[in-house]
Amino acid sequence: MKKIILIIPAVLLIFSCSSQKLGTISGKSPTPEKPNIILLFADDAGYADFGFHGSKTMKTPNLDKLAAQGVRFTQGYVSDPTCGPSRAGIITGKYQQRFGFTENNVPGFMSEVSAADGPEMGIPVEEKTIGDYLQKVGYKTGFYGKWHVGGADRFHPNNRGFDEFYGFRGGARSYFAYPEEPRQPLNKMERNFKNFEEPAEYLTDQLATETVNFIEKNKEQPFFAFVSFNAVHTPMDATPEDLDQFPQLEGNRKIVAAMTLALDRACGKILDKLEALGLAENTIVVFTNDNGGPTDKNASSNYPLSGTKSNHLEGGIRVPFLLRWPGKIQPSITYDYPISTLDLLPTFFVAGGGDENTLEGIDGVNIIPYLSGEKQERPHPLLYWKKQARAALRDGDWKFIRYPDRPAELYNIAEDERELNNLAAKYPEKIKKMYKMVFEWESTLERPRWLLKREFENVDIDRMDQYRDQEKLFREERKGSAKKHKREEG
């Protein structure tokens, strides 16, 4: 059954005079108050691992409340199924392949002939960032947590549009303070520029504390906080108190549940501060994730979607996605057309008073008119993904996947979101046409600026095959748990 697109009356986006603060700037006509913006961004979380997506295991009351207060996107996508490229797309609003940020940037895992390695793998300095654009329209900007889009000083958040920074430049680190220098210097915690300062508390909680302090300091002016949690990425670190909340679980599933609880608590602390300061009604809040959960690494679940992080099945590229804007977006609704994390930059920029026509060569779109009903077509008739020889294309409800080791596949996502019914043999002309569409798009892109070791492409394919049918795995896991419970009772 096809899902129904819920259209919100456009009138819901009209500012009422009673809820505006009006001002005159340089003799111009009065303008409505700019909304504050908070982006709550998780790392490697499973699609199914939230109460608002039906999980009965995870405890996410704050995010569930956020979902009830805004819109839940059932087809929210990232531009890449791995950390670094996905973040590069979000931060620029462009397909990151346009500037050569094609592969994940993990020092120590790059090819010996890679053109760059270590701190040199970053978003080119000529690319404008979401921070740059929001500073341009008067926002105070802060970035908290995992950066992972360039370690060299020229790529530093303070040099890329963010006034304040507390986080780490690398891709993964301990959730507890390092007692000595870490193996990867890019994973040291840093306050602004080169003031290295390890967290005083569990890192997920520390990032919430830093964000709350930023909100408090900037409550009298429009602000943008990009809260880039490293939760629930490995290493699998959790506090004893959080682990105690899941006595029925074991192994990494227990740990990821505890880490998700901490993630939800941190989000709740930030949301509560907005309420306490009377800012919630004039703040856009988005929660999403950088890619699908890596089930084999952190025991996350993408059920019922097939696939995981690092591949182009739905479980690798479809992510939890919530947006709340009180008084402007109707609460407790779903939106079922595909949208992308590339859309965050133009949506925030236009909401903050920016002129959409001044955005330079971006691929994202401002999604607010689609939520209001002003525009009723799909925000993205086409969506693309690519890594080396692999690629995927969404054309309406059709999804094409190209592989290096087997024939291309074709799915109708509206009827088969688990991607179990390959229709390539039934529609050979459509396959041929979509092959050409992907190639034409690829022809507009830059070559990769760096390359992972070739072996990791094989690892990604093996991982995809292992988690091809998450529902089957889910059933087997439940069956195994039931047998174990029966033995223990016996």
N, C-alpha and C positions, 0 to 999 in steps of 0.2 A: 504494500500500500504506500502510495506517495505521501510524503508529509505535507501538511498545509502550511503555507507561508502566512504568518500572522502580521497583518499590516496595522501600524499604529496611526491613528488620526494625526494629520499634520499639525493640528491645533495644539497638540501636546508639546510641541517644540517652541511655541510662541511664549516669549517672556511676558509675564503680567507686570504691569507697572508697579504693583504693590511689592513684588519680590525683587525689583531691580534697585541697584545703586547707580544713579546716573551721574555722569560727569562730563565736563567739556575739556577736550584736549586740543590745545593750539587753535582754539577758535572753531573747531569742528563741532558738528551736531552731537548731542548727548549719545553716549554708547553704553550698552549694558555692561555690568561688571564681568570681568574675565573669570571663567571658572578655574579653580585650582585643579590639578591633574595628578593622580597617583597611579602608577603602573606597578602592580604586584606581580612579579614574574618568577615562576617556579622553574626548577631545573630537573629534567628527567622524570617527571611525575607521570604515572600511568593514567590513561584516559579514564579508566573506571574507578580510580582510587579517591573518589570524592562522594560525599553524601548526595550532592546535587546531581550526580550521575548514577545514583542508585546503590552505592556501596553500603553494605551493612557491617563492614569490618572497620573501615576508617572512621575516625571521629573528626569531622570538619564542620562544627556548628557555625563558626563565623563566616566561612565561605558559603555555606548553605544559606545563611541569612542574606549574604550579598546577592546570591542567585535569585532569591525571592524578591529582592528589592529592585532588580533590574532585568536585563535581557540575557538569556543564555543562548549562545550560538551553538547549534547542533553540528554545524560543519565549519568550525574554525580551523584554519590551516596555517602552518608555518611554511617558510620558503625553502627550508632544508631540514632533513631529519637528523642533523647533528648540531652540536652546541654553537661552535664558532660561526659557521655560515648563516645559521638561523638568526643569530644576534646581529650579524652584519646587515642582514636584510631589514630587520626591525629598526635599527638605528639610522639607516639611510632611507628607508621607504622604497628601496630598489631591489630588484633581483640582484643579489650579491655577485652573481656571475658576470654582471655588466662591468664590474671593476676587478674581476679576477679572484675574488674571495670564494673559490669554488670548493675547496676541501677544508676539513677541520684542521685547525692549527695547534698541534700538540707537540711541543718540543721533545725531542728524543724519539719520535715515531716517524719522522719525515724521511723521504728518500735521500740517498747520498747525493743525488744529482738535483735535489730540490733547489729552486732558485732562491729560496729564503728559508730560514729556520729560526727557532727561539723567539726573541723579542721583536724580530724584524717582520713577523707575520701579522699585519694589521690593516685596518681600513685605510686606504690611501688618504693622505691629508687634504687632497683637493676635494674629497667628498664631503658634503655638508651633512651634519648629523641632526637628529631630533632635538638635541640640546641647542645646537646652533640656531635652528629655526625658532624655537620657543624663546630663547634669549632675545631674538630679533623683535619679538612682539611683546617684550616687557616682563618675561618670567624669570624668577629666581630658580635656578636648576640645581638639583642634587642627584648624585648617583651613589647607590649603596649596594655593595656586594660584589658579585662576579662580573668582571669586565670582559676578558677573553676576546677582545678584538684588536689586540696590539699591545705589546709589552714595552717597546721602546718609548723613551720620553716624549717623542713627538706624537705618539698615539695616546698619551695619558688623558684620562677624562677631563682634567682641568684645562687641557689644550684642545678639547674636542666638544666644547659647548656646555660643560658642567661646572658651575661655580663651586660646588662642594663635592667631595669624594671621601667615602670611607669604604674600603674594599680591597680586593686583590686583583692584580692585572692578569693573572693566569686563569686556568680552567678548572682546577680542582684542588681542594686543600682540606685539612682537618677542621672539624667544627669546634675544636678546643685549641687553646693557645699553644703555639709551638714553644717547647722549653729551650730549643736551640735553633740555629739557622735551618730552614727547610731545604730539602734536596733541590727543589725548584725555587730560586729566588723570586720568581714572579708570583708565587703564592703567599708571600708575606702580606699581612694586613698593613694598609697604608692610609694615613689620614692626610687628605689633600696630596701635596707633592713631596714625596720622599720623607715624610714623617712616619716612620714605621712604628706601628702600635698594635700589638696583639690584643684580641678581644678579652674583655674582663669577664664575660659570661659565654654560655653556649652561643655559637656564632649566629644561629637563626634568631635567637632572642636579641643578640647585640645589634643586628641589623634593624630590628624593629625599634630599639631604643634610639639608634642614630637617626632614623627617619622621623620619629616623634620629636626629637630635639630640633630637627630641621623645620618641621611644621610649626612648632612653637615659635621659633625665631622669625619665621616669615609669614605669620598669620595675618599681617596687615597688608600684604602684597600678593599678587598671583604667584603661585609656585608650581613647579613640576618635580616630582620625586620618582625616579626610576629605581624601584626596590628589587634588585636582581639577586634573589636568594640563590645560594648554591644547593639548598635542599630541593630534592632528595637525592642528588647526585652522590656517587661514592666519594670518599670512604663512608662506610656504613657506621656512622657515629650517632649515638643517641644517649640521652641522660637516663640514669636508673629510674627516675621518677616517671618519665614518659614510657619507658619499657614496661613498668608495672601496670600500666593501663590496658595491657593486652596479654593477660595471662593465658588466653586460649591459643595464642600463636607461638611460633618458634622460628628460629633461624632468621634469615634476612627478611622474611615476611613480617616478623615481629618488629625488627628494627625499622623497616620502612614505614610501618604503621606509626611507630613512635616519632619518627622524623616528620611524618605528615602531620601528626598532632601538633608538633612544635611549629611547623609552618603555618598551620591554621591559627595557632595562638598568637604568633607574630603578626599575622594579617589582622587579627582581631584587635590587637593593641593599637595598631595604626588607625583602624576604623573607629575605635573608641575615642582616640584623641581628636579626630575630626568632629565627632559628636560633642565632646566636652567643650571644644572651642567654638561651637556653633558654625562650623565650616562645612558640615556634611551636605547641606542643601545646595551648596555652590561648588561642589567638587565632583569631577568625573573620576570614577574608580574603575580600573580594568584589572581583571585577574586572568592570566593565561600562563602558558608553559612553552619551553623552547623547542621541544620535539617529543616524540612518543617515548614511552617508558622502555628502558632496556631491561626487559624481564629477566634475562640471564645474569645481569649484574646486580640489580637492586631489588629483585622480586616484585617489581611493580606489575600492575595488570592493565592491559589495554582492551580487555573484554568489552564488547563482543568483536572488536576489530581485529583483523589479522595483522601480523607483523609487529615490529618493534622499532625503537630508535635505529637509525642508520639505513633504513630501507624505505622504498616508496609505496609500500602498502599503507592502507589507511592508519594502521596502528603506529606507523612511523611519522606521519605528517599531520594527522588530525589531532587537535589538542583541546583540552578544556578552555573555555573562553567565556568570560562574563563581563558585562559593562553596566555600570549604574550611573545615572545622571538624574537625580531627583527633580521632579517637576518638568523635566524635558523628555525623558524616556519613560514610558509606561512600565510599572513594575510587574514582575512575575510573568514574563512572557518568553517565548522561544522564537528564534529567527532561524529559518531552515535553509536559506540559500548560502552557498559557500562564501566565506570572507577570509581574509588573510591578515597575518600580523604585519604585513607590509602596509596595511591600512591605518595603523596606529599613528604614524607621523602625520599624514594629511588630516586625519580626523582631529587630532589634538591641535594642530596648527590652525585650522579653520575655526574650531571652537574657541581658540584663544584670540580670535580677531584677525588672523592672517589671511592674506589674499591667496586663494588657491592657485591663481594664475601665475604667482611668483615662484611656485615650487618647480624645481629644476629636474626634469627628466625622471620623475619617480614613477613607480609602477603601482603603488597603493592608491586607494581612493578614499575620500571622505565618506564614511558609511552612515552618517546621521541622516541625510536625506532618504536613504533606503529604509531606515527604521521609522521615519516619520510618515512614510507613504508618499512623500513628494516624488520619489522615484520608485517605480514598482518592478523594474526589470532586475536582473541579476547584477550585483556589483561587479562580478567578474565572470563574463561569459567563458573566458579561458584562464586557466592557471597552469603554470609550468614548474617542473622540478628537473634537476640534472646533477649528476656526478659521474665523471669520466664517461664510460659508454652507456651508463644507465640513465634513463630519463622517464618522465611521466607527464601526462597532459590530462587535465580536466576540461572537457568541452561539453558544457551543460551537465547532464547527468552521466555522460560517457567518460570513462577513464581508460586511458591507454598507458601501458607500461612496457618500456623497452629494456631488454636485458642483454648482458654480454654472453650468456651461456645457454640461452634457450629462445624460442620464438617469442615475439611480442604477445601480450595478452590484452584483452578488452573486457571491461565490466560495465554494467549499468548500476551505478552506485545507489540510485534511488530504489532499486529493487534488490540489490545484493551488496550491502555495505560491507559484508564480510569477505567479499571478493573470492568466492568459491566457485562461481559459475562463469568460466572463461568463454566469452562469446566470439573469440577471434575467428574461428572456423566458420561461424554462421554469418559474419559480416566482413568478408575479405576486403571489400572496397572501402569500408570505413577504416579498417586497419591501415590500408595503403595511404589513405588521405591523411590520417593522423601521424603516420610516419613522416610525411612531407611537412606537416605543420610544425612538428618538433624540430626537424632539420632546419627549416626556415628561421625559427626562433633562435636556435643555436648559432646560426650564422651571424647573428647580431651581437654575440657575446665576445668577451675577451678570453684569452687563454689563461689558464690557472697561474697565479703568482707563486705557488708552491705546491708540492706534491707529497702525499703520504706514501709510505712504502707500499709497493704493489700488493703485498700479502693481505693488507687490510681490506682490499676490495673483495677478496675471497672470503674473509671473515664476515663481511657484511652479507654476502649471498648466503652463507651457511646459517647465519642467524635468522635471516628471513625465512629460509626453508624450515628451520626448527620451530618457528612460531607462526606458521602459515595459518593455522586455525586456532585462534585463542579460545573460542567457545569449546572446542573439543578438549583442549588442555584444561580449561576451567572445570569441565565436567569430570575429567579424570582426577583432577586435584581434589574436588569435592568428594568423589567416590573414595579416594585414598584416605581422606580425613575422616570420613564416616566409618571406614573399616578400623582405623586406628582408635577412634573413640569407642567403638564397640568392644575392641580387645581390651582397652583400658578399663571399661566398665565391667567386663567379664572377669 
